[in-house]
Amino acid sequence: MQLEHRHLDRHGLGWEAVTASAALIGLLFVAVSVRDDSIFGPKATPGGEALAITAFTGLVNSLVVSLLGLIPKVNIGEPAVIAAVIGDALDEG
């Protein structure tokens, strides 16, 4: 019996990163909707909203960089740096 070797190309790994990022964004939305009173509103814990926004920004940045990585012949270094700068600017504000 001979084992078949699978070739891991850039696109296969990229799709896994995109899928994982999208799933984590979905889970963040579920967590926020289940515990929305502790994140938003008068009984919110201090810093809960900022933490939710920071998590969302980080996950969206990873999704965007992963999607850009699926485009052939695109150097994802520049978009990754741009996403990091935008994320940093949004987190400080």
N, C-alpha and C positions, 0 to 999 in steps of 0.2 A: 504494500500500500504506500503510495507516494503522497507526501504532503504538498499542497499547493501553496506557493508563496504569494502573498498579496502585496501589491505595490502601494505604499502610502504616498500619494502625491499631495501636492499643496492644497488642491481643492477639496480632497476628502477630509483633511485635517481642518481646513477652513470652515467647512460646513459644520463640523462638530463644534467648533468654537462659536459659530453663529447660533446654533441650536442651543448650546448651553447658556449663552448670554440671554437669548430670548426667554428661555425657561426661567432663569433667575429673575428677570424683570417681571415675568408673570407671577412668580412666587412673592416678590416684593409687593405687588399690587394686592395679592390675596392677604398678606400679612397686614398691610395698611388698612384694608377694608374690614378685616376682622377686629382689629384693635384701633379703629379710627378715633374713638373717644380719648384714648391715651396719647395720641399723636397730635390731633387737632382738637381745638375746643377749650372750654374753660378749665377742665380737669386734666389737661395735657401735662405730661411730665416735662420738666425743663430740658430743652435740647432735643426732644423727640422729633420735632418737625425738621430741624437742621440735619439730624441723623438720617431721616428718611430721604431728604433731598440729596444729601451727599451720596447715599447708597444708589439712588436712582441715577444720578449723574455718572457715577463710576460704571454702572452696568450699561448705560446707554453708550458711553465712550467705548467700552470694550466691544459692544455690538457693532458700532460704526467702523471701528478699526478692523474687526473681523470681516465685515462685509466688503470693505475696501481691499482686504487681502485676497478676496476671491476674484478680483479683476486681474486678468493676465497682464504681465509686464508692468505692474504698478509697484513701486517701492513704497511699502507701508510705513517706512520710517518717518517721512514727512507728515502724513496724516496722523500718525500716532503722537508726534510732538504737538501738532495743532490741537488735537483732542485733549492732550494733557494740559496745555496752556488754557484752553477754554474751561476745562473742568476745574482747574485751580482758580481761575478768575471767578467762576460761579460759586465755588465753595467759600471764597473769602468774602463775597458780597452778602 
